[in-house]
């Protein structure tokens, strides 16, 4: 890891927060100082009271007890991205707290109190945990610090201006007196919270910017960390299930005579769309499920093939779409110069997280408990309440660490199915999906078709049209955000493309694939758009007779942070140095998720079409870096995740059935295929950006462009087609 001082970027304070990021401090009696914030969710929403008399008071995010322990009620969920370390670092920084005194508790489901300021619901996703809570948590910590200083000043009878804080203590400079926060809790709880406590200067940060070790690593290394799949409430039974292999199908007939006599099988649950076997342990449930003879009523989707999917979306891309962005006169620009057209496609992808999908539910007449790892805990509570018919407050959700989400756990279909099964069982029941059932009943990354058109004049782009055809996940998942026929996720990184092009038009055509449900997949909309844009840029550069980096650089004057990242990565990657035949370097840049990232991949393509990625170098300006170690780890993991998609990622459908089932036919990148990865972080004073998904969206186009440089073959569809690469000689 290397941290590079920024060029052409002036470090300084972050911009004033928007009204969605305004913080309100709160207090509570009862022996602990409770501080929290309220994030307004729109005009007319009532604010919450800042007074509470119980542990989880309205708006309470920070709790400090008489022993000096500081507890952050954590609104975001840890799924491997490191937020259980970096988010408390933000709080501890402004609070001037000893970091080893900070503990975490997962926030209970409550959109009003713990809603993500960006989405207005309680959700972890879109690489925005740091971005969303950067200002609110700093204000929460600063407000608490001011109150603790005031409490100490009152006890000493001095001016608060003569006091300072450090390491969970208040100091009086003149007298040398000091008091730990633990001794100030009761007095501080009686004070009026400040309206707008001053934030620290970036220059005064002590924790933020340090590569601190992750707090969750020791328990994970020892095997004591608890995930959803580890939950074992007293008396729990185990279940696994089978749903119709064709989406939309129903249960026809179930012959369970053999299953019932298998030792350990306790119950067969037959619902309209699935069958579950409940047993004393998972093996009994699995054996019982295998012994069932199920006849399915498959419905009309049983005739759908992958050809139907591609034919439909390709036809849709021929239609003029809803205009998502326009600059200048795109039609005029496209009527002049040398024109080029290209279509790019990405297939369905499954999530396949390491921790299998699972959910444990106990339904009682008067209450319901759910143990799960969810990215949307309030939605998990709501769906369980809907299934059971219980009031929301009677449904308790225990959210756990997540062993891989990637967008799959933004959905609550697993909670819904588990609750329906649990209604038929007298004890708690842990429902675990087999890998096959999970892969074949996912909500898949949509297929996308990007139709690109551009014109060149004097080596520069003068006209640009980008037509995106694909599913509107936002329309289903967050309907208020789907306005005027535009899916804001599907056009992400297309409408805010960084290049200076005078005449531009971005269109969106909604096309829902037949028979296949779609959802968010790590990298979301930028997946297809960055791939299409950056692949097209390389082809345009070649047509213009220009070096791919110089071609991009000439259009980035209005995006200096990205331009600086591009220049840095070019130098670090040795751009321009000669390579052997059938070796190539490819570049891709993007301003995605609030970060500016440039990536160079170096590949070798052998005569049989096999591709080996030798090296990936990436430079990133992600604003103020809370924990550099997390940034590096997330970029490394994201790049590898994207490489998996580039090499092997494809889900197909035939006769209404998903064809892939497990890792033998839905391959993951293996350890011997992982290239050397270098990460260079540009030091910046801008507000933090997101980092969890930028590597995913970077590796696909960078590797594609490296293959283009090595072979002259412009791949326009992923995953890599080795037959195409083997059929032609390098040029």
NORJOUR-V93757 format. One record per residue. RES is the residue in one small letter. PSI is psi in radians with two decimals (* if undefined). D_CENTER is the distance of its C-alpha to the mean C-alpha in Angstrom with 1 decimal. Layout:
BEGIN
RES|PSI|D_CENTER + RES|PSI|D_CENTER
END
This chain:
BEGIN
x|2.42|22.7 + x|2.34|24.5 + x|2.09|24.1 + x|2.24|26.0 + x|2.46|27.5 + x|2.53|26.4 + x|2.52|29.0 + x|0.36|29.6 + x|2.18|27.2 + x|1.99|28.9 + x|2.54|27.2 + x|-3.00|27.7 + x|2.67|26.4 + x|2.83|23.3 + x|2.78|24.1 + x|2.45|25.2 + x|2.67|22.6 + x|3.01|22.5 + x|-0.40|24.0 + x|-0.27|20.7 + x|0.18|20.3 + x|2.40|23.8 + x|2.48|24.4 + x|2.28|27.3 + x|2.70|28.7 + x|2.84|30.3 + x|2.83|32.7 + x|2.65|34.1 + x|-3.04|37.3 + x|0.41|37.9 + x|0.03|37.8 + x|2.51|34.2 + x|2.07|32.9 + x|2.17|29.9 + x|2.47|27.9 + x|-3.09|25.1 + x|2.72|23.8 + x|2.29|23.6 + x|1.90|21.2 + x|2.37|23.2 + x|0.28|21.6 + x|2.83|24.2 + x|2.43|27.9 + x|-0.16|30.1 + x|2.33|27.7 + x|2.39|29.7 + x|2.76|28.7 + x|2.64|28.8 + x|2.54|31.8 + x|0.13|31.3 + x|2.35|33.8 + x|2.72|33.2 + x|0.19|35.3 + x|2.98|32.9 + x|-0.84|30.2 + x|1.23|27.2 + x|2.70|28.8 + x|2.31|27.3 + x|0.22|24.9 + x|1.98|25.4 + x|-0.37|22.6 + x|2.29|25.0 + x|2.28|27.8 + x|2.17|30.5 + x|3.10|33.3 + x|-0.22|36.9 + x|-0.03|36.0 + x|0.02|33.7 + x|2.36|30.4 + x|2.11|27.6 + x|2.18|24.9 + x|2.10|21.6 + x|1.82|20.6 + x|2.01|16.8 + x|-0.32|14.9 + x|2.76|11.4 + x|2.49|10.9 + x|2.10|11.0 + x|0.53|9.5 + x|-0.10|10.6 + x|-0.12|8.8 + x|0.19|12.0 + x|-0.35|11.7 + x|-0.11|14.8 + x|-0.85|16.7 + x|-0.65|15.4 + x|-0.82|15.4 + x|-0.40|18.9 + x|-0.67|20.0 + x|-0.82|19.6 + x|-0.85|21.7 + x|-0.59|24.2 + x|-0.92|24.7 + x|-0.48|26.0 + x|-0.20|27.7 + x|0.80|29.4 + x|2.66|28.8 + x|2.13|29.4 + x|-0.51|26.0 + x|-0.04|27.6 + x|0.02|28.5 + x|2.22|25.0 + x|2.83|23.8 + x|2.55|20.8 + x|2.35|20.9 + x|2.31|18.1 + x|2.47|18.7 + x|2.89|20.3 + x|2.10|19.2 + x|1.73|20.4 + x|-0.65|18.7 + x|-0.67|21.7 + x|-0.65|21.4 + x|0.32|17.8 + x|2.44|16.0 + x|2.19|13.2 + x|-0.38|15.4 + x|-0.77|13.3 + x|-0.24|13.0 + x|0.19|16.1 + x|2.90|14.9 + x|1.72|13.7 + x|2.49|10.0 + x|2.03|7.0 + x|3.13|3.8 + x|0.40|4.2 + x|0.73|4.6 + x|0.27|7.6 + x|-0.81|9.0 + x|-0.78|11.7 + x|-0.77|12.2 + x|-0.64|12.8 + x|0.15|15.0 + x|-0.96|16.7 + x|-0.85|19.8 + x|-0.76|20.1 + x|-0.55|20.0 + x|-0.73|22.3 + x|-0.64|24.6 + x|-0.79|24.6 + x|-0.72|25.6 + x|-0.72|28.1 + x|-0.73|29.7 + x|-0.72|30.2 + x|-0.76|31.7 + x|-0.72|34.2 + x|-0.66|35.3 + x|-0.68|35.9 + x|-0.76|37.9 + x|-0.71|39.9 + x|-0.77|40.7 + x|-0.73|42.0 + x|-0.69|44.0 + x|-0.74|45.7 + x|-0.61|46.6 + x|-0.24|48.1 + x|0.72|49.6 + x|3.00|48.1 + x|2.26|46.2 + x|-0.47|42.4 + x|-0.35|42.4 + x|0.13|44.1 + x|2.68|41.4 + x|2.94|38.2 + x|2.65|35.4 + x|2.37|34.1 + x|0.78|32.7 + x|0.58|32.9 + x|2.67|36.5 + x|2.33|38.4 + x|2.48|41.2 + x|1.96|44.3 + x|-0.79|45.2 + x|-0.74|48.9 + x|-0.24|49.8 + x|0.10|47.4 + x|2.73|46.5 + x|2.64|43.0 + x|2.35|41.4 + x|2.71|38.2 + x|-0.61|35.7 + x|-0.58|36.8 + x|-0.14|40.2 + x|-0.04|39.1 + x|-0.88|36.9 + x|-0.77|39.8 + x|-0.71|41.1 + x|-0.57|37.7 + x|-0.32|36.9 + x|-0.10|40.0 + x|2.78|39.0 + x|2.21|37.6 + x|2.49|34.1 + x|2.61|34.0 + x|-0.63|32.8 + x|1.33|31.2 + x|2.40|31.3 + x|2.45|31.1 + x|2.73|28.1 + x|2.65|28.7 + x|2.57|29.2 + x|-0.61|26.7 + x|-0.35|29.8 + x|0.04|30.3 + x|2.40|27.0 + x|-0.61|27.8 + x|-0.84|24.6 + x|2.25|21.9 + x|-0.16|21.9 + x|2.49|23.2 + x|1.23|21.6 + x|2.56|21.9 + x|2.52|21.5 + x|2.41|18.7 + x|-0.46|20.2 + x|-0.11|18.8 + x|-0.81|20.1 + x|-0.81|23.7 + x|-0.62|23.2 + x|-0.66|20.9 + x|-0.60|23.6 + x|-0.17|26.3 + x|0.28|24.7 + x|-0.11|25.0 + x|2.47|21.4 + x|2.14|20.9 + x|3.04|18.3 + x|-0.67|18.7 + x|-0.23|20.9 + x|-0.10|23.2 + x|2.24|24.4 + x|1.29|28.1 + x|2.70|29.8 + x|2.33|33.6 + x|0.22|35.0 + x|2.47|31.9 + x|2.91|32.4 + x|2.45|30.1 + x|2.62|29.2 + x|2.88|27.7 + x|2.88|27.8 + x|2.26|28.4 + x|2.89|27.6 + x|2.30|29.3 + x|-0.27|28.4 + x|2.21|28.5 + x|2.30|26.0 + x|-0.11|28.0 + x|2.95|30.8 + x|2.88|32.6 + x|2.31|34.6 + x|-1.33|38.2 + x|2.51|40.2 + x|2.12|39.5 + x|1.89|42.2 + x|0.28|41.3 + x|-0.75|44.7 + x|-0.73|43.8 + x|-0.66|40.5 + x|-0.39|42.3 + x|0.02|44.6 + x|2.25|42.0 + x|2.33|42.2 + x|-0.27|39.4 + x|2.21|38.5 + x|-0.52|38.9 + x|2.49|37.7 + x|2.14|36.7 + x|2.05|34.6 + x|2.03|34.9 + x|3.13|32.9 + x|-0.52|33.0 + x|0.03|30.1 + x|2.83|29.6 + x|2.32|31.8 + x|2.55|31.0 + x|2.24|33.2 + x|2.28|33.4 + x|3.13|34.9 + x|-0.39|35.8 + x|2.94|33.2 + x|-0.65|30.6 + x|-0.73|33.1 + x|-0.74|35.5 + x|-0.72|32.9 + x|-0.77|32.0 + x|-0.69|35.7 + x|-0.70|36.5 + x|-0.72|33.8 + x|-0.46|35.2 + x|-0.17|38.6 + x|2.54|38.0 + x|1.80|39.5 + x|2.28|37.3 + x|2.21|38.3 + x|2.54|35.6 + x|1.77|36.2 + x|-0.44|33.8 + x|-3.06|34.2 + x|-0.35|34.1 + x|-0.13|30.8 + x|-0.17|32.7 + x|-0.02|34.0 + x|2.37|30.7 + x|2.95|30.2 + x|-0.58|27.7 + x|-0.64|30.4 + x|-0.73|30.2 + x|-0.88|26.5 + x|-0.70|27.1 + x|-0.68|30.3 + x|-0.79|28.9 + x|-0.56|26.0 + x|-0.65|28.4 + x|-0.70|30.9 + x|-0.63|28.5 + x|-0.21|27.7 + x|-0.34|31.4 + x|2.60|31.3 + x|2.38|30.8 + x|3.11|27.6 + x|2.34|26.7 + x|2.07|26.7 + x|-0.47|23.4 + x|2.51|24.9 + x|2.45|28.4 + x|2.45|30.2 + x|-2.46|33.8 + x|1.65|35.5 + x|-0.73|33.4 + x|-0.68|36.2 + x|-0.75|38.7 + x|-0.65|36.6 + x|-0.19|36.1 + x|-0.07|39.9 + x|2.68|40.7 + x|-2.95|40.3 + x|2.05|39.3 + x|2.56|36.8 + x|2.41|34.2 + x|2.52|32.1 + x|2.50|29.4 + x|2.39|27.1 + x|2.52|23.8 + x|2.50|22.1 + x|2.49|19.1 + x|3.10|19.5 + x|2.53|17.8 + x|2.50|15.4 + x|2.89|14.9 + x|-0.81|12.1 + x|0.93|14.8 + x|2.68|13.1 + x|-0.80|15.7 + x|2.04|16.4 + x|2.68|18.0 + x|2.35|17.3 + x|2.75|19.6 + x|2.34|20.8 + x|2.27|24.0 + x|2.43|25.9 + x|1.94|29.4 + x|2.13|31.0 + x|2.91|34.3 + x|-0.57|36.5 + x|0.01|35.5 + x|2.91|32.0 + x|2.35|28.8 + x|2.45|26.6 + x|2.28|23.2 + x|2.09|21.6 + x|2.82|18.1 + x|1.93|14.6 + x|2.50|12.5 + x|-0.18|9.3 + x|1.27|12.0 + x|-0.60|15.1 + x|-0.58|17.4 + x|-0.58|17.0 + x|-0.74|17.8 + x|-0.76|20.9 + x|-0.71|21.8 + x|-0.61|21.9 + x|-0.68|23.9 + x|-0.71|26.2 + x|-0.77|26.7 + x|-0.75|27.5 + x|-0.30|29.9 + x|0.21|31.4 + x|2.69|31.1 + x|2.64|30.5 + x|-0.71|27.0 + x|-0.20|28.5 + x|0.02|29.8 + x|2.03|26.5 + x|2.20|25.1 + x|2.14|21.6 + x|1.76|21.1 + x|2.47|17.4 + x|3.01|16.9 + x|2.61|14.8 + x|2.21|12.5 + x|0.97|13.4 + x|2.10|10.4 + x|-1.08|8.1 + x|0.34|6.1 + x|-0.36|6.4 + x|-0.64|10.0 + x|0.28|10.3 + x|-0.13|9.3 + x|2.69|12.9 + x|0.36|16.1 + x|-0.57|18.5 + x|-0.67|18.9 + x|-0.73|19.9 + x|-0.83|22.2 + x|-0.72|23.9 + x|-0.69|24.3 + x|-0.67|25.9 + x|-0.70|28.2 + x|-0.78|29.4 + x|-0.48|29.8 + x|-0.42|32.1 + x|0.02|34.5 + x|2.45|34.5 + x|-0.12|36.5 + x|3.02|34.4 + x|2.52|30.8 + x|2.23|29.2 + x|2.04|26.2 + x|2.15|24.9 + x|2.22|23.3 + x|2.38|22.3 + x|2.80|23.8 + x|-0.68|21.8 + x|-0.77|23.9 + x|-0.62|23.3 + x|-0.87|19.5 + x|-0.62|19.5 + x|0.01|22.0 + x|0.81|20.7 + x|3.10|17.0 + x|1.88|15.3 + x|2.65|14.9 + x|2.23|13.2 + x|2.70|16.0 + x|2.54|18.8 + x|2.54|19.2 + x|2.05|22.5 + x|2.05|22.7 + x|2.01|26.3 + x|2.41|27.1 + x|2.35|30.4 + x|2.75|31.7 + x|2.56|35.0 + x|2.43|36.3 + x|2.18|39.2 + x|0.67|40.5 + x|0.17|37.4 + x|2.68|35.0 + x|2.20|32.9 + x|-0.34|34.7 + x|2.54|33.1 + x|2.27|29.7 + x|2.29|28.4 + x|1.98|25.0 + x|2.07|24.9 + x|2.17|21.6 + x|2.25|22.3 + x|3.10|19.7 + x|2.62|18.5 + x|1.46|17.5 + x|-0.67|14.6 + x|-0.63|14.5 + x|-0.57|18.2 + x|-0.76|17.8 + x|-0.62|14.7 + x|1.29|15.6 + x|-0.67|19.1 + x|-0.39|20.1 + x|-0.15|17.7 + x|1.74|19.4 + x|2.41|22.5 + x|0.53|25.4 + x|0.24|24.0 + x|2.18|21.0 + x|1.95|17.5 + x|-0.42|15.6 + x|-0.75|12.5 + x|-0.48|15.0 + x|0.07|16.8 + x|2.41|14.0 + x|0.00|15.3 + x|-0.77|18.6 + x|-0.42|20.0 + x|0.58|19.1 + x|2.40|20.3 + x|-0.24|21.9 + x|2.55|25.3 + x|1.68|28.5 + x|2.14|29.8 + x|-0.54|32.6 + x|1.96|32.4 + x|2.53|29.1 + x|2.22|27.9 + x|2.22|24.5 + x|2.69|24.9 + x|2.26|22.8 + x|2.03|24.3 + x|2.23|22.8 + x|1.95|23.5 + x|2.14|22.5 + x|2.57|23.3 + x|2.33|26.1 + x|-0.21|25.5 + x|2.04|21.9 + x|2.51|19.2 + x|2.70|15.9 + x|-3.08|12.4 + x|2.50|8.8 + x|2.46|8.1 + x|2.10|5.7 + x|-0.33|6.9 + x|-2.38|8.1 + x|-0.73|11.4 + x|-0.37|11.9 + x|-1.02|12.2 + x|-0.64|15.6 + x|-0.76|16.7 + x|-0.71|16.4 + x|-0.85|18.0 + x|-0.83|20.7 + x|-0.86|21.5 + x|-0.55|21.7 + x|-0.76|23.7 + x|-0.66|26.0 + x|-0.71|26.4 + x|-0.69|27.8 + x|-0.64|30.1 + x|-0.69|31.3 + x|-0.73|32.0 + x|-0.72|34.1 + x|-0.62|35.9 + x|-0.13|36.6 + x|0.57|37.9 + x|2.69|35.5 + x|2.38|33.4 + x|-0.63|29.7 + x|-0.77|28.8 + x|-0.64|31.8 + x|-0.82|31.1 + x|-0.78|27.6 + x|-0.61|29.0 + x|-0.24|31.6 + x|0.27|29.2 + x|0.31|27.0 + x|-0.52|29.6 + x|-0.03|27.7 + x|1.23|24.4 + x|-0.52|25.9 + x|-0.70|22.8 + x|-0.65|21.6 + x|-0.72|25.3 + x|-0.69|25.6 + x|-0.70|22.6 + x|-0.78|24.3 + x|-0.68|27.6 + x|-0.81|26.4 + x|-0.55|24.7 + x|-0.77|27.8 + x|-0.77|30.1 + x|-0.56|28.1 + x|-0.10|27.8 + x|0.67|31.5 + x|2.30|31.0 + x|-0.31|34.4 + x|2.45|35.8 + x|2.58|37.6 + x|2.74|36.0 + x|2.90|37.9 + x|2.58|38.2 + x|0.43|35.3 + x|2.57|32.9 + x|2.76|30.8 + x|2.46|28.2 + x|2.59|25.5 + x|2.64|23.5 + x|2.46|20.5 + x|2.74|19.3 + x|2.51|16.7 + x|1.22|15.8 + x|2.52|12.2 + x|0.49|9.8 + x|0.13|13.0 + x|2.75|13.8 + x|2.01|16.7 + x|2.38|16.7 + x|2.38|19.6 + x|2.40|19.8 + x|2.22|22.9 + x|2.53|23.3 + x|2.18|26.7 + x|2.84|27.7 + x|2.35|30.9 + x|2.03|31.8 + x|3.07|34.8 + x|-0.36|37.5 + x|-0.04|36.1 + x|-0.01|32.8 + x|2.41|30.8 + x|2.30|28.2 + x|2.16|27.6 + x|2.04|25.1 + x|-0.62|27.1 + x|2.49|25.0 + x|2.26|21.9 + x|2.30|22.2 + x|2.46|19.5 + x|2.36|20.2 + x|2.37|17.7 + x|1.76|18.4 + x|0.46|15.5 + x|-2.71|18.0 + x|2.19|19.2 + x|2.07|17.7 + x|-0.91|17.5 + x|1.81|17.5 + x|-0.60|18.3 + x|-0.67|18.0 + x|-0.71|14.3 + x|-0.81|13.8 + x|-0.80|16.0 + x|-0.71|14.5 + x|-0.67|10.9 + x|-0.74|12.6 + x|-0.86|14.9 + x|-0.71|12.5 + x|-0.73|10.5 + x|-0.72|14.0 + x|-0.71|15.2 + x|-0.77|12.5 + x|-0.63|13.5 + x|-0.66|17.1 + x|-0.78|17.0 + x|-0.69|16.2 + x|-0.68|18.9 + x|-0.67|21.4 + x|-0.19|21.1 + x|1.89|18.3 + x|2.24|20.2 + x|2.31|20.7 + x|2.79|24.0 + x|2.45|26.1 + x|2.36|29.8 + x|0.64|32.1 + x|0.08|29.1 + x|2.37|27.8 + x|2.29|24.7 + x|-0.50|26.5 + x|2.70|24.1 + x|-0.49|24.1 + x|-3.00|23.2 + x|-0.12|22.5 + x|-0.52|26.0 + x|0.08|25.2 + x|1.37|21.4 + x|2.57|21.4 + x|2.69|19.1 + x|2.40|19.9 + x|2.85|22.6 + x|-0.59|23.3 + x|-0.09|26.3 + x|-0.08|24.4 + x|2.21|22.0 + x|3.00|23.4 + x|2.33|24.2 + x|2.22|21.3 + x|2.34|22.1 + x|2.24|19.9 + x|2.04|21.7 + x|2.23|20.3 + x|2.14|22.2 + x|2.31|23.3 + x|2.62|22.7 + x|0.14|23.6 + x|2.88|21.2 + x|2.59|18.5 + x|2.54|15.4 + x|-3.13|12.6 + x|2.66|9.0 + x|-0.26|8.9 + x|-0.40|6.1 + x|-0.14|6.1 + x|-0.58|9.7 + x|-0.63|11.5 + x|-0.81|10.5 + x|-0.24|11.9 + x|-0.69|14.7 + x|-0.61|16.4 + x|-0.99|17.2 + x|-0.56|19.4 + x|-0.76|20.8 + x|-0.73|22.0 + x|-0.76|23.3 + x|-0.53|25.2 + x|-0.67|26.6 + x|-0.70|28.0 + x|-0.75|29.4 + x|-0.60|31.1 + x|-0.54|32.4 + x|-0.31|33.8 + x|0.08|34.0 + x|2.08|32.3 + x|1.50|29.6 + x|2.29|27.2 + x|0.22|25.6 + x|2.45|23.8 + x|2.68|21.5 + x|3.03|21.7 + x|2.26|24.6 + x|1.76|28.0 + x|-0.51|30.2 + x|-0.71|33.3 + x|-0.73|33.0 + x|-0.48|32.7 + x|-0.30|35.7 + x|-0.32|37.9 + x|2.69|38.5 + x|2.71|39.8 + x|2.69|38.0 + x|*|39.2
END
